[in-house]
Amino acid sequence: MFIDTHCHILLDNYDEISSMIEKIKESGVERIIVNGCDLQSNIKVLDLIKRYDIVYGAIGFHPTELQNFCESHLNWLEENINNEKIVAIGEIGLDYHYDDTDVDKQKEVFRRQLGIASKYNKPIIVHTRNAIQDTYDILKNYSLKGSIHCFSGSYEMAINFIKLGFLLGFGGVCTYKNAKNVKNVIKNIDLKYILLETDSPYLTPEPYRMKQNTSAYLQLIAREIANIKGVSVDAVARVTTNNARICFFDLK
C-alpha cells in the first residue's frame, strides 16, 4: 500500500473526482494528502476530506499565492487547523522563481505559518524553489517535522534538512532521464527519509509525462525509486508508507 503525501486533487484540476478516487484505491493507495495553496483551495480541501475516506488535507498559503493575503487568512488557518483530517500545514514556503517576487512578504508569511504549526504541533509541507538556502535558514530556527516537497536540492542540502528532522518528498521528476541530481540524492540517502508524492495534476511520471497526473501513478514513482536504490517495490512501499504514517498520522 502507498500514501501520496502531496497532491492537488481539486475540481479545478479534474472533471470528476469520485471515479478517480476509486481508481486511486484500486492502484494500492491507502491515503492521499490534498494540499491547499490559497483561501479558495483550502476551503475546497475541507470539503474533500469530508466526502472521501482516503482523502486527508493540508491547508496553508503558498508563497506565490499571496497577492490578496491578509491577517484574516491566518486567523482562518488557526480556526481550521484542528480538524481531525487536517494532517499538516501546507503548502507553504519560499519561491523566488519570478522577477517580481516580494521576498520579505514571503518570509514573513512563511514564519507566521511556522509559528502556527509550532503552536498546534502540526507537521508542515514545504515548497522551496530557487530559495533553498533561505528556506533552510528559517526552518533551522524551529523544532518542526514534515516534508520538503518535490526535493531537488543537492545531497549536502538533503542531509541538512534530514538533520533538522525533515523527510524528503519525491515524485514524477525522479522518473525523468535528465533528473540526475534527484536520482543521486535518492540513491545516497536512506529510504527511511523518503516520502512518495505525485503533486497531481502536475509532474506526471514517465511514461505518461504529457498527460494529467493522478495519485494512481504513485506505483510508477515507487518502481523508479526501487530501481535507483536496488531494492524491491514492496520495500519502497512498506518503508515510505510507514514514514508517512509516523510523520503525518502519528501511526506506526
C-alpha positions as CSV (number, residue, x, y, z in Angstrom):
1,M,0.0,0.0,0.0
2,F,1.1,3.6,-0.7
3,I,0.5,7.1,0.6
4,D,0.5,10.1,-1.6
5,T,1.8,12.8,0.7
6,H,1.3,15.7,-1.7
7,C,-1.3,16.3,-4.4
8,H,-3.9,18.8,-5.6
9,I,-7.0,16.7,-6.3
10,L,-9.5,19.5,-6.8
11,L,-12.3,20.0,-9.2
12,D,-10.5,23.0,-10.6
13,N,-8.0,20.4,-12.0
14,Y,-10.2,17.4,-12.8
15,D,-13.6,17.0,-14.5
16,E,-14.7,14.4,-12.0
17,I,-13.4,13.2,-8.6
18,S,-15.4,10.2,-7.4
19,S,-14.4,7.8,-10.1
20,M,-10.8,8.9,-9.9
21,I,-10.7,8.3,-6.2
22,E,-11.9,4.7,-6.8
23,K,-9.1,4.2,-9.4
24,I,-6.6,5.5,-6.9
25,K,-7.8,3.0,-4.3
26,E,-7.6,0.2,-6.9
27,S,-4.0,1.1,-7.6
28,G,-3.0,0.4,-4.0
29,V,-3.0,3.9,-2.5
30,E,-4.5,3.9,1.0
31,R,-4.4,7.6,1.7
32,I,-3.7,10.9,-0.1
33,I,-2.9,14.3,1.3
34,V,-4.5,17.1,-0.7
35,N,-2.7,20.4,-0.3
36,G,-4.3,23.9,-0.4
37,C,-2.5,27.0,-1.7
38,D,-4.8,29.9,-1.0
39,L,-8.1,30.5,0.8
40,Q,-10.2,29.2,-2.0
41,S,-8.4,26.0,-2.5
42,N,-8.1,25.5,1.3
43,I,-11.9,25.7,1.6
44,K,-12.2,23.1,-1.1
45,V,-9.7,20.8,0.7
46,L,-12.0,20.9,3.8
47,D,-14.9,19.8,1.6
48,L,-13.0,17.0,0.0
49,I,-11.8,15.5,3.3
50,K,-15.5,15.2,4.4
51,R,-16.6,13.4,1.2
52,Y,-13.9,10.8,0.8
53,D,-12.4,8.4,3.3
54,I,-8.9,8.2,1.8
55,V,-8.6,11.9,1.4
56,Y,-6.7,13.9,4.1
57,G,-5.7,17.5,3.9
58,A,-3.0,20.1,4.4
59,I,-4.0,23.8,4.5
60,G,-1.8,26.8,4.1
61,F,-0.7,29.7,2.0
62,H,1.7,29.1,-0.9
63,P,4.4,31.7,-1.4
64,T,3.3,32.6,-5.0
65,E,-0.3,33.0,-4.0
66,L,0.0,35.9,-1.6
67,Q,-1.4,38.7,-3.8
68,N,-4.6,39.0,-1.7
69,F,-3.2,37.6,1.5
70,C,-4.3,39.4,4.8
71,E,-4.2,38.8,8.5
72,S,-7.7,37.2,8.5
73,H,-6.3,34.3,6.4
74,L,-4.0,33.4,9.3
75,N,-7.0,33.6,11.7
76,W,-8.9,31.2,9.3
77,L,-5.9,28.8,9.4
78,E,-5.9,28.7,13.1
79,E,-9.7,28.2,13.2
80,N,-9.5,25.1,11.0
81,I,-6.1,23.6,11.8
82,N,-7.5,21.1,14.4
83,N,-9.9,19.4,12.1
84,E,-9.2,15.7,12.6
85,K,-8.5,15.1,8.9
86,I,-6.1,18.1,8.5
87,V,-2.7,16.5,9.0
88,A,-0.4,19.3,8.1
89,I,0.1,23.0,7.3
90,G,1.0,23.2,3.7
91,E,1.7,24.0,1.0
92,I,3.9,26.7,2.5
93,G,7.5,28.0,1.9
94,L,9.5,30.3,-0.3
95,D,9.6,30.7,-4.1
96,Y,12.0,33.2,-5.8
97,H,11.4,32.0,-9.4
98,Y,9.6,35.1,-10.6
99,D,11.3,38.5,-11.1
100,D,8.6,40.4,-9.1
101,T,8.9,38.3,-6.0
102,D,8.3,40.1,-2.7
103,V,10.9,38.2,-0.7
104,D,10.2,39.9,2.6
105,K,6.5,39.2,2.4
106,Q,7.1,35.5,1.6
107,K,9.4,35.2,4.5
108,E,7.0,36.9,6.9
109,V,4.0,34.7,5.9
110,F,6.2,31.6,6.0
111,R,7.4,32.4,9.5
112,R,3.8,33.2,10.7
113,Q,2.6,29.8,9.4
114,L,5.6,28.1,11.1
115,G,4.5,29.8,14.3
116,I,1.0,28.3,14.0
117,A,2.5,24.9,13.2
118,S,4.6,25.1,16.4
119,K,1.6,26.3,18.5
120,Y,-0.6,23.4,17.4
121,N,2.2,20.8,17.0
122,K,1.4,20.2,13.3
123,P,3.7,18.9,10.6
124,I,4.4,21.1,7.7
125,I,4.7,20.6,3.9
126,V,7.3,22.9,2.5
127,H,7.6,24.3,-1.0
128,T,11.0,25.7,-2.0
129,R,12.1,26.9,-5.4
130,N,15.2,28.9,-6.1
131,A,15.2,29.6,-2.3
132,I,16.6,26.5,-0.7
133,Q,19.2,28.2,1.5
134,D,16.8,30.8,2.8
135,T,14.3,28.0,3.4
136,Y,16.8,26.1,5.5
137,D,18.0,29.2,7.4
138,I,14.4,29.8,8.5
139,L,13.5,26.2,9.3
140,K,16.6,25.7,11.5
141,N,15.1,28.1,14.0
142,Y,12.1,25.9,14.6
143,S,11.6,22.4,16.0
144,L,9.2,21.1,13.4
145,K,8.7,17.9,11.4
146,G,7.2,17.4,7.9
147,S,8.3,17.1,4.3
148,I,10.4,19.1,1.9
149,H,8.0,18.8,-1.1
150,C,9.5,17.9,-4.5
151,F,13.0,17.9,-3.3
152,S,15.5,19.0,-6.0
153,G,18.5,20.3,-3.9
154,S,21.9,18.9,-3.5
155,Y,22.8,15.8,-1.5
156,E,24.5,18.1,1.0
157,M,21.3,20.1,1.5
158,A,19.3,17.0,1.7
159,I,21.4,15.9,4.7
160,N,20.9,19.4,6.3
161,F,17.2,19.0,6.1
162,I,17.3,15.5,7.4
163,K,19.3,16.6,10.4
164,L,16.6,19.1,11.1
165,G,14.1,16.2,11.3
166,F,12.5,16.5,7.8
167,L,11.7,13.9,5.3
168,L,12.1,14.5,1.5
169,G,9.3,14.1,-0.9
170,F,10.0,12.7,-4.4
171,G,7.5,12.4,-7.3
172,G,7.4,12.1,-11.0
173,V,10.6,14.0,-11.6
174,C,12.6,11.1,-10.4
175,T,11.4,9.1,-13.5
176,Y,12.8,11.7,-16.0
177,K,16.0,10.8,-17.7
178,N,17.6,14.3,-17.1
179,A,16.9,14.3,-13.3
180,K,20.4,13.2,-12.5
181,N,20.7,15.2,-9.3
182,V,17.4,13.9,-7.9
183,K,18.3,10.3,-8.7
184,N,21.7,10.8,-7.0
185,V,20.0,12.1,-3.8
186,I,17.6,9.2,-3.8
187,K,20.4,6.7,-4.3
188,N,22.5,8.1,-1.4
189,I,20.0,8.7,1.4
190,D,18.3,6.1,3.5
191,L,14.8,5.0,2.4
192,K,13.6,5.9,5.9
193,Y,14.0,9.6,4.9
194,I,11.9,9.4,1.7
195,L,8.2,10.1,1.1
196,L,6.2,9.4,-2.1
197,E,4.2,12.1,-3.7
198,T,2.7,12.9,-7.1
199,D,1.9,16.7,-7.0
200,S,-1.1,15.8,-9.1
201,P,-2.2,17.1,-11.6
202,Y,1.4,18.2,-12.2
203,L,4.8,16.4,-12.8
204,T,3.3,13.3,-14.3
205,P,5.8,10.4,-14.2
206,E,7.1,8.5,-17.3
207,P,5.7,7.0,-19.4
208,Y,2.6,9.4,-19.0
209,R,4.6,12.6,-18.8
210,M,2.5,14.6,-21.2
211,K,-0.8,13.5,-19.6
212,Q,-2.6,14.7,-16.4
213,N,-1.1,13.2,-13.3
214,T,-3.1,11.3,-10.6
215,S,-2.3,9.5,-7.4
216,A,-2.9,6.2,-9.2
217,Y,0.5,6.7,-10.8
218,L,2.3,6.6,-7.4
219,Q,3.4,3.0,-8.0
220,L,5.4,4.2,-11.0
221,I,7.4,6.5,-8.7
222,A,7.9,3.7,-6.2
223,R,9.1,1.5,-9.0
224,E,11.7,4.1,-10.1
225,I,12.9,4.6,-6.6
226,A,13.3,0.9,-6.2
227,N,15.3,0.7,-9.3
228,I,17.6,3.6,-8.2
229,K,18.2,2.0,-4.8
230,G,18.4,-1.6,-5.9
231,V,15.5,-2.7,-3.6
232,S,12.1,-4.2,-4.2
233,V,9.0,-2.1,-4.8
234,D,7.5,-3.8,-1.8
235,A,10.3,-2.4,0.3
236,V,9.8,1.1,-1.0
237,A,6.0,0.8,-0.3
238,R,6.5,-0.6,3.2
239,V,9.1,1.9,4.3
240,T,7.7,5.1,2.7
241,T,4.2,4.3,3.9
242,N,5.5,3.8,7.4
243,N,7.4,7.1,7.1
244,A,4.2,8.9,6.1
245,R,2.1,7.3,8.8
246,I,4.5,8.4,11.5
247,C,5.1,11.9,10.1
248,F,1.5,12.9,9.3
249,F,-0.8,10.4,11.1
250,D,1.1,9.5,14.3
251,L,0.8,5.9,13.3
252,K,3.3,3.0,13.3
